Amino acid sequence: MEDFSKGEYPTRNDTDHAEFIRNYVTDIGNALQQCGQSSYSISNTYYQRLAWGGLTHWHKKDDSGEVIEDTSGNPVYEETPWFKAELPTSSERDEVLNIIFTEQGIGNTENQKGTDADC
């Protein structure tokens, strides 16, 4: 609530996501590891990187708060400030995105560690 009242983030939803990251990303990574450890031999770091899924980007907005769209009318996304704050180097953020995309079957699937859940 303090971040929201100070205007740290533009909306309550954005503030909630920041709080989610501060308090739950590590727990999500740990839960993923607990679920997967009987089937996969994957490092804790890999699970912690997976926990960022859905929290790395948000809609890019103009100065008036309107979502910016590309020439096809699709929303433009940018990295969230909390993603940049928690993982300050672009190489760390790229590693997270590569792991997430790989496990989603996007890009280099030969390095995929899990199996497709068909959902």
Sequence and secondary structure as in RCSB ss.txt:
>XXXX:A:sequence
MEDFSKGEYPTRNDTDHAEFIRNYVTDIGNALQQCGQSSYSISNTYYQRLAWGGLTHWHKKDDSGEVIEDTSGNP
VYEETPWFKAELPTSSERDEVLNIIFTEQGIGNTENQKGTDADC
>XXXX:A:secstr
 HHHHTTSSSSHHHHHHHHHHHHHHHHHHHHHHHHHTTT    HHHHHHHTTTT SEEE B TTS B B TTS B
 EEE HHHHHHS SHHHHHHHHHHHHHHTTSS GGG  S     
